[in-house]
Amino acid sequence: METERLILRRFSRDDQDAHAQMWTQPEFYKFLFDGKGITEQQARNMVIDYAFKRGMFAVVEKSSGKLIGNCGIVPIRDGRIELDYAYDPHFWGKGYATEAARAVLELAKADPEVDSLIAMAFPKNTASINVFKKLGFRRLDQETHFGSVLEVWTIEL
């Protein structure tokens, strides 16, 4: 998929180094999972997992050709489907999360098996919460996931 400024494509093994550099930055990880970070090898292994997951895309900035993050929809343990994304902090504040998520939402709307999505963020992650609002999500509640209390938002497709 392409947007005005981004390419969303499948992950490949060639993405492992860039992905590991991104995911091992403390700033990058502060609003993900338990906020404690992962090892370089764990980040490299995620690329292999992503390469086989339906719905998760590598996000590449067209102008630079750089892998800047990931965005997609993934099932979570309770059966709901989550809009999930994460970006290199060097690319925060440019509207890329909203741009890529809009493209992923359009793709999800075309899937007859997906009728709604959730999205989750730490309560202090106002940037992601603002993305959810721009996309038309509505707040559901707070839930505990990965040992952290997260804001949970939803959208009907």
DOVEXZA-375468 format. One line per field, with one value per atom (N, C-alpha, C): residue number from 1; residue in three letters; x, y, z. Coordinates in nm, 3 decimals, m for minus. Layout:
# residues N
nr = [NUM,...] $
rest = [ALA,...] $
px = [X,...] $
py = [Y,...] $
pz = [Z,...] $
***
This chain:
# residues 157
nr = [1,1,1,2,2,2,3,3,3,4,4,4,5,5,5,6,6,6,7,7,7,8,8,8,9,9,9,10,10,10,11,11,11,12,12,12,13,13,13,14,14,14,15,15,15,16,16,16,17,17,17,18,18,18,19,19,19,20,20,20,21,21,21,22,22,22,23,23,23,24,24,24,25,25,25,26,26,26,27,27,27,28,28,28,29,29,29,30,30,30,31,31,31,32,32,32,33,33,33,34,34,34,35,35,35,36,36,36,37,37,37,38,38,38,39,39,39,40,40,40,41,41,41,42,42,42,43,43,43,44,44,44,45,45,45,46,46,46,47,47,47,48,48,48,49,49,49,50,50,50,51,51,51,52,52,52,53,53,53,54,54,54,55,55,55,56,56,56,57,57,57,58,58,58,59,59,59,60,60,60,61,61,61,62,62,62,63,63,63,64,64,64,65,65,65,66,66,66,67,67,67,68,68,68,69,69,69,70,70,70,71,71,71,72,72,72,73,73,73,74,74,74,75,75,75,76,76,76,77,77,77,78,78,78,79,79,79,80,80,80,81,81,81,82,82,82,83,83,83,84,84,84,85,85,85,86,86,86,87,87,87,88,88,88,89,89,89,90,90,90,91,91,91,92,92,92,93,93,93,94,94,94,95,95,95,96,96,96,97,97,97,98,98,98,99,99,99,100,100,100,101,101,101,102,102,102,103,103,103,104,104,104,105,105,105,106,106,106,107,107,107,108,108,108,109,109,109,110,110,110,111,111,111,112,112,112,113,113,113,114,114,114,115,115,115,116,116,116,117,117,117,118,118,118,119,119,119,120,120,120,121,121,121,122,122,122,123,123,123,124,124,124,125,125,125,126,126,126,127,127,127,128,128,128,129,129,129,130,130,130,131,131,131,132,132,132,133,133,133,134,134,134,135,135,135,136,136,136,137,137,137,138,138,138,139,139,139,140,140,140,141,141,141,142,142,142,143,143,143,144,144,144,145,145,145,146,146,146,147,147,147,148,148,148,149,149,149,150,150,150,151,151,151,152,152,152,153,153,153,154,154,154,155,155,155,156,156,156,157,157,157] $
rest = [MET,MET,MET,GLU,GLU,GLU,THR,THR,THR,GLU,GLU,GLU,ARG,ARG,ARG,LEU,LEU,LEU,ILE,ILE,ILE,LEU,LEU,LEU,ARG,ARG,ARG,ARG,ARG,ARG,PHE,PHE,PHE,SER,SER,SER,ARG,ARG,ARG,ASP,ASP,ASP,ASP,ASP,ASP,GLN,GLN,GLN,ASP,ASP,ASP,ALA,ALA,ALA,HIS,HIS,HIS,ALA,ALA,ALA,GLN,GLN,GLN,MET,MET,MET,TRP,TRP,TRP,THR,THR,THR,GLN,GLN,GLN,PRO,PRO,PRO,GLU,GLU,GLU,PHE,PHE,PHE,TYR,TYR,TYR,LYS,LYS,LYS,PHE,PHE,PHE,LEU,LEU,LEU,PHE,PHE,PHE,ASP,ASP,ASP,GLY,GLY,GLY,LYS,LYS,LYS,GLY,GLY,GLY,ILE,ILE,ILE,THR,THR,THR,GLU,GLU,GLU,GLN,GLN,GLN,GLN,GLN,GLN,ALA,ALA,ALA,ARG,ARG,ARG,ASN,ASN,ASN,MET,MET,MET,VAL,VAL,VAL,ILE,ILE,ILE,ASP,ASP,ASP,TYR,TYR,TYR,ALA,ALA,ALA,PHE,PHE,PHE,LYS,LYS,LYS,ARG,ARG,ARG,GLY,GLY,GLY,MET,MET,MET,PHE,PHE,PHE,ALA,ALA,ALA,VAL,VAL,VAL,VAL,VAL,VAL,GLU,GLU,GLU,LYS,LYS,LYS,SER,SER,SER,SER,SER,SER,GLY,GLY,GLY,LYS,LYS,LYS,LEU,LEU,LEU,ILE,ILE,ILE,GLY,GLY,GLY,ASN,ASN,ASN,CYS,CYS,CYS,GLY,GLY,GLY,ILE,ILE,ILE,VAL,VAL,VAL,PRO,PRO,PRO,ILE,ILE,ILE,ARG,ARG,ARG,ASP,ASP,ASP,GLY,GLY,GLY,ARG,ARG,ARG,ILE,ILE,ILE,GLU,GLU,GLU,LEU,LEU,LEU,ASP,ASP,ASP,TYR,TYR,TYR,ALA,ALA,ALA,TYR,TYR,TYR,ASP,ASP,ASP,PRO,PRO,PRO,HIS,HIS,HIS,PHE,PHE,PHE,TRP,TRP,TRP,GLY,GLY,GLY,LYS,LYS,LYS,GLY,GLY,GLY,TYR,TYR,TYR,ALA,ALA,ALA,THR,THR,THR,GLU,GLU,GLU,ALA,ALA,ALA,ALA,ALA,ALA,ARG,ARG,ARG,ALA,ALA,ALA,VAL,VAL,VAL,LEU,LEU,LEU,GLU,GLU,GLU,LEU,LEU,LEU,ALA,ALA,ALA,LYS,LYS,LYS,ALA,ALA,ALA,ASP,ASP,ASP,PRO,PRO,PRO,GLU,GLU,GLU,VAL,VAL,VAL,ASP,ASP,ASP,SER,SER,SER,LEU,LEU,LEU,ILE,ILE,ILE,ALA,ALA,ALA,MET,MET,MET,ALA,ALA,ALA,PHE,PHE,PHE,PRO,PRO,PRO,LYS,LYS,LYS,ASN,ASN,ASN,THR,THR,THR,ALA,ALA,ALA,SER,SER,SER,ILE,ILE,ILE,ASN,ASN,ASN,VAL,VAL,VAL,PHE,PHE,PHE,LYS,LYS,LYS,LYS,LYS,LYS,LEU,LEU,LEU,GLY,GLY,GLY,PHE,PHE,PHE,ARG,ARG,ARG,ARG,ARG,ARG,LEU,LEU,LEU,ASP,ASP,ASP,GLN,GLN,GLN,GLU,GLU,GLU,THR,THR,THR,HIS,HIS,HIS,PHE,PHE,PHE,GLY,GLY,GLY,SER,SER,SER,VAL,VAL,VAL,LEU,LEU,LEU,GLU,GLU,GLU,VAL,VAL,VAL,TRP,TRP,TRP,THR,THR,THR,ILE,ILE,ILE,GLU,GLU,GLU,LEU,LEU,LEU] $
px = [0.085,0.000,0.089,0.036,0.107,0.012,0.066,m0.005,0.076,0.040,0.112,0.261,0.295,0.436,0.496,0.415,0.459,0.434,0.514,0.492,0.469,0.362,0.334,0.350,0.445,0.476,0.501,0.515,0.546,0.688,0.709,0.844,0.925,1.058,1.149,1.268,1.348,1.467,1.560,1.556,1.641,1.605,1.490,1.447,1.499,1.565,1.603,1.692,1.794,1.886,1.815,1.741,1.671,1.566,1.498,1.396,1.459,1.571,1.639,1.689,1.742,1.787,1.671,1.557,1.439,1.390,1.371,1.308,1.397,1.523,1.610,1.637,1.575,1.587,1.494,1.544,1.457,1.335,1.352,1.241,1.133,1.177,1.084,0.996,1.054,0.985,0.903,0.912,0.848,0.697,0.631,0.486,0.443,0.531,0.496,0.506,0.414,0.411,0.425,0.529,0.548,0.640,0.683,0.767,0.912,0.954,1.088,1.188,1.144,1.238,1.260,1.324,1.356,1.499,1.551,1.689,1.693,1.812,1.829,1.784,1.817,1.778,1.626,1.560,1.413,1.354,1.410,1.362,1.385,1.498,1.527,1.428,1.398,1.303,1.162,1.126,0.993,0.973,1.078,1.068,1.026,1.083,1.047,0.899,0.856,0.714,0.626,0.663,0.584,0.578,0.684,0.688,0.580,0.538,0.438,0.300,0.288,0.159,0.077,m0.045,m0.137,m0.173,m0.158,m0.206,m0.103,0.022,0.124,0.218,0.239,0.319,0.439,0.548,0.662,0.622,0.651,0.619,0.750,0.757,0.877,0.847,0.933,0.919,0.963,0.875,0.907,1.031,1.038,1.145,1.284,1.295,1.426,1.448,1.339,1.350,1.376,1.366,1.395,1.274,1.300,1.199,1.182,1.060,1.038,0.944,0.884,0.795,0.718,0.613,0.523,0.380,0.287,0.145,0.064,m0.041,m0.126,m0.234,m0.305,m0.406,m0.367,m0.379,m0.340,m0.443,m0.471,m0.561,m0.487,m0.562,m0.504,m0.566,m0.515,m0.551,m0.700,m0.773,m0.916,m1.004,m0.941,m1.016,m1.045,m1.029,m1.049,m0.933,m0.952,m0.848,m0.803,m0.671,m0.613,m0.544,m0.568,m0.484,m0.357,m0.245,m0.119,m0.015,0.057,0.164,0.271,0.389,0.501,0.597,0.654,0.741,0.869,0.974,1.101,1.077,1.127,1.104,1.152,1.250,1.297,1.190,1.083,0.977,0.843,0.844,0.722,0.684,0.557,0.508,0.495,0.505,0.497,0.365,0.278,0.150,0.157,0.272,0.288,0.197,0.181,0.097,m0.046,m0.099,m0.235,m0.245,m0.149,m0.150,m0.148,m0.059,m0.051,m0.174,m0.220,m0.336,m0.461,m0.476,m0.591,m0.589,m0.473,m0.461,m0.495,m0.447,m0.475,m0.624,m0.687,m0.830,m0.910,m0.871,m0.940,m0.927,m0.810,m0.789,m0.876,m0.882,m0.962,m1.110,m1.158,m1.299,m1.337,m1.242,m1.269,m1.270,m1.231,m1.226,m1.359,m1.437,m1.569,m1.560,m1.443,m1.429,m1.399,m1.376,m1.342,m1.454,m1.524,m1.631,m1.600,m1.497,m1.454,m1.308,m1.247,m1.108,m1.099,m0.996,m0.961,m0.822,m0.787,m0.653,m0.623,m0.498,m0.461,m0.340,m0.338,m0.225,m0.214,m0.092,m0.072,m0.149,m0.211,m0.285,m0.201,m0.071,0.015,0.057,0.022,0.060,m0.045,m0.046,m0.146,m0.135,m0.016,m0.001,m0.082,m0.071,m0.149,m0.298,m0.334,m0.476,m0.532,m0.453,m0.497,m0.512,m0.424,m0.438,m0.571,m0.601,m0.727,m0.846,m0.844,m0.953,m0.966,m0.853,m0.855,m0.914,m0.892,m0.940,m1.085,m1.145,m1.285,m1.308,m1.203,m1.220,m1.290,m1.359,m1.419,m1.362,m1.348,m1.290,m1.386,m1.333,m1.411,m1.389,m1.263,m1.233,m1.082,m1.040,m0.901,m0.897,m0.793,m0.773,m0.626,m0.597,m0.459,m0.413,m0.305,m0.242,m0.091,m0.021,0.125,0.169,0.084,0.117,0.102,0.041,0.023,m0.124,m0.167,m0.303,m0.302,m0.388,m0.392,m0.532,m0.536,m0.662,m0.700,m0.827,m0.873,m0.980,m0.961,m1.049,m1.103,m1.217,m1.276,m1.334,m1.347,m1.412,m1.489,m1.610,m1.688,m1.653,m1.634,m1.597,m1.717] $
py = [m0.118,0.000,0.124,0.227,0.355,0.465,0.560,0.683,0.796,0.917,1.031,1.026,0.992,0.998,0.865,0.760,0.633,0.514,0.412,0.281,0.184,0.108,0.003,m0.129,m0.210,m0.335,m0.444,m0.566,m0.679,m0.663,m0.714,m0.718,m0.826,m0.808,m0.912,m0.918,m1.021,m1.035,m0.914,m0.849,m0.730,m0.616,m0.622,m0.516,m0.535,m0.647,m0.678,m0.573,m0.526,m0.428,m0.297,m0.244,m0.117,m0.131,m0.244,m0.269,m0.277,m0.346,m0.358,m0.221,m0.139,m0.005,0.078,0.066,0.141,0.095,m0.037,m0.092,m0.090,m0.069,m0.067,0.075,0.175,0.312,0.330,0.380,0.400,0.489,0.592,0.682,0.607,0.522,0.444,0.356,0.293,0.188,0.236,0.363,0.406,0.391,0.386,0.370,0.236,0.136,0.005,m0.103,m0.198,m0.313,m0.269,m0.314,m0.276,m0.155,m0.097,0.022,m0.003,m0.129,m0.160,m0.190,m0.210,m0.234,m0.382,m0.407,m0.544,m0.547,m0.666,m0.680,m0.665,m0.645,m0.636,m0.765,m0.880,m1.008,m1.024,m0.983,m0.990,m0.903,m0.786,m0.695,m0.757,m0.821,m0.888,m1.003,m1.078,m1.189,m1.142,m1.023,m0.969,m0.954,m0.917,m0.900,m1.032,m1.141,m1.272,m1.300,m1.271,m1.290,m1.203,m1.075,m0.982,m1.027,m1.086,m1.128,m1.232,m1.306,m1.410,m1.372,m1.255,m1.214,m1.142,m1.183,m1.114,m0.980,m0.874,m0.746,m0.653,m0.697,m0.607,m0.566,m0.436,m0.381,m0.303,m0.312,m0.223,m0.088,0.019,0.153,0.219,0.256,0.313,0.455,0.548,0.686,0.692,0.737,0.740,0.825,0.944,1.038,0.988,0.909,0.861,0.712,0.638,0.493,0.421,0.493,0.436,0.367,0.254,0.190,0.279,0.331,0.424,0.367,0.249,0.193,0.075,0.040,m0.066,m0.025,m0.075,m0.045,m0.158,m0.197,m0.302,m0.339,m0.444,m0.497,m0.638,m0.667,m0.797,m0.846,m0.975,m1.027,m1.030,m1.001,m1.012,m1.132,m1.164,m1.288,m1.307,m1.199,m1.213,m1.221,m1.225,m1.240,m1.110,m0.997,m0.869,m0.844,m0.751,m0.717,m0.574,m0.557,m0.430,m0.360,m0.231,m0.145,m0.123,m0.162,m0.161,m0.087,0.004,0.072,0.119,0.143,0.197,0.261,0.375,0.450,0.495,0.503,0.557,0.699,0.732,0.866,0.980,0.955,1.059,1.101,1.021,1.049,1.081,1.100,1.138,1.281,1.310,1.447,1.490,1.398,1.431,1.384,1.325,1.276,1.139,1.072,0.942,0.835,0.838,0.736,0.746,0.866,0.885,0.845,0.885,0.855,0.704,0.633,0.489,0.419,0.460,0.397,0.415,0.530,0.549,0.445,0.422,0.322,0.183,0.150,0.018,0.005,0.111,0.106,0.080,0.142,0.119,m0.027,m0.083,m0.224,m0.312,m0.278,m0.356,m0.351,m0.236,m0.222,m0.317,m0.350,m0.441,m0.587,m0.617,m0.754,m0.789,m0.880,m0.913,m0.977,m1.024,m1.087,m0.985,m0.860,m0.757,m0.654,m0.646,m0.548,m0.434,m0.451,m0.345,m0.367,m0.262,m0.268,m0.201,m0.237,m0.161,m0.102,m0.006,0.051,0.081,0.062,0.080,0.171,0.249,0.339,0.366,0.392,0.439,0.570,0.595,0.719,0.845,0.840,0.957,0.972,0.875,0.880,0.961,1.091,1.177,1.181,1.159,1.159,1.045,0.924,0.812,0.832,0.882,0.907,1.008,1.108,1.204,1.138,1.043,0.968,0.893,0.826,0.751,0.842,0.960,1.056,1.100,1.131,1.174,1.066,0.941,0.829,0.792,0.853,0.826,0.720,0.678,0.583,0.654,0.576,0.630,0.552,0.621,0.560,0.460,0.341,0.238,0.243,0.224,0.207,0.196,0.164,0.127,m0.022,m0.089,m0.232,m0.256,m0.368,m0.406,m0.504,m0.467,m0.552,m0.540,m0.651,m0.653,m0.595,m0.608,m0.558,m0.408,m0.340,m0.194,m0.160,m0.051,m0.001,0.084,0.047,0.115,0.170,0.280,0.333,0.244,0.203,0.120,0.199,0.206,0.278,0.180,0.212,0.123,0.202,0.132,0.188,0.076,0.107,0.014,0.039,m0.066,m0.051,m0.067] $
pz = [0.000,0.000,0.000,m0.058,m0.055,m0.012,0.061,0.095,0.032,0.062,0.005,0.037,0.162,0.204,0.246,0.246,0.303,0.211,0.231,0.171,0.286,0.281,0.378,0.304,0.351,0.283,0.385,0.337,0.423,0.478,0.597,0.653,0.585,0.583,0.535,0.630,0.615,0.699,0.686,0.571,0.550,0.644,0.708,0.800,0.942,0.969,1.108,1.172,1.103,1.164,1.196,1.100,1.122,1.232,1.233,1.335,1.474,1.483,1.613,1.661,1.571,1.610,1.665,1.601,1.642,1.779,1.793,1.913,2.037,2.023,2.141,2.192,2.133,2.183,2.304,2.417,2.534,2.505,2.427,2.394,2.314,2.225,2.142,2.228,2.326,2.399,2.518,2.554,2.678,2.680,2.565,2.561,2.504,2.508,2.454,2.561,2.553,2.644,2.788,2.857,2.997,3.011,2.900,2.901,2.937,2.952,2.999,2.890,2.767,2.659,2.632,2.517,2.477,2.427,2.410,2.362,2.210,2.158,2.014,1.946,2.005,1.945,1.945,2.052,2.054,1.944,1.923,1.817,1.679,1.661,1.533,1.510,1.615,1.604,1.572,1.619,1.589,1.439,1.367,1.222,1.157,1.204,1.149,1.179,1.301,1.336,1.248,1.233,1.152,1.006,0.955,0.815,0.785,0.888,0.869,0.922,0.985,1.040,0.933,0.921,0.833,0.897,0.824,0.872,0.934,0.954,1.010,0.898,0.885,0.776,0.826,0.750,0.769,0.709,0.779,0.730,0.688,0.561,0.502,0.455,0.492,0.445,0.299,0.212,0.068,0.039,0.098,0.062,0.098,0.206,0.250,0.223,0.205,0.190,0.321,0.434,0.565,0.626,0.693,0.776,0.898,0.918,1.029,1.135,1.108,1.206,1.152,1.225,1.183,1.215,1.135,1.155,1.097,1.168,1.117,1.216,1.183,1.274,1.313,1.441,1.493,1.595,1.595,1.699,1.833,1.939,2.073,2.142,2.259,2.329,2.352,2.374,2.404,2.279,2.162,2.037,1.964,2.031,1.962,1.867,1.776,1.679,1.708,1.719,1.760,1.643,1.632,1.548,1.629,1.574,1.647,1.563,1.625,1.551,1.648,1.594,1.670,1.569,1.608,1.517,1.586,1.506,1.551,1.602,1.722,1.777,1.687,1.602,1.511,1.411,1.400,1.303,1.370,1.502,1.573,1.536,1.547,1.528,1.383,1.290,1.147,1.085,1.165,1.113,1.047,1.057,0.992,1.054,1.186,1.252,1.201,1.190,1.141,0.995,0.914,0.771,0.744,0.811,0.792,0.848,0.965,1.028,0.942,0.877,0.787,0.675,0.618,0.511,0.563,0.682,0.741,0.773,0.820,0.848,0.720,0.611,0.482,0.441,0.461,0.430,0.520,0.649,0.745,0.709,0.662,0.626,0.513,0.429,0.316,0.358,0.481,0.529,0.596,0.538,0.596,0.735,0.774,0.905,1.015,0.978,1.076,1.081,1.195,1.205,1.301,1.383,1.472,1.510,1.557,1.604,1.739,1.814,1.933,1.909,1.991,1.994,2.140,2.180,2.320,2.332,2.440,2.465,2.615,2.659,2.795,2.811,2.928,2.948,2.921,2.946,2.923,2.777,2.693,2.552,2.475,2.499,2.438,2.286,2.232,2.086,2.024,2.079,2.026,2.050,2.165,2.193,2.093,2.057,1.956,1.819,1.786,1.661,1.662,1.772,1.782,1.756,1.818,1.801,1.655,1.591,1.451,1.361,1.396,1.315,1.343,1.445,1.477,1.583,1.653,1.763,1.879,1.962,2.085,2.204,2.315,2.434,2.496,2.529,2.597,2.747,2.788,2.930,2.946,3.067,3.092,3.121,3.071,3.094,3.121,3.187,3.212,3.105,3.036,2.935,2.954,2.942,2.957,3.091,3.192,3.325,3.341,3.243,3.248,3.226,3.289,3.269,3.142,3.047,2.918,2.889,2.817,2.763,2.645,2.639,2.528,2.452,2.321,2.231,2.128,2.065,1.966,1.849,1.737,1.619,1.549,1.505,1.424,1.279,1.202,1.062,0.969] $
***
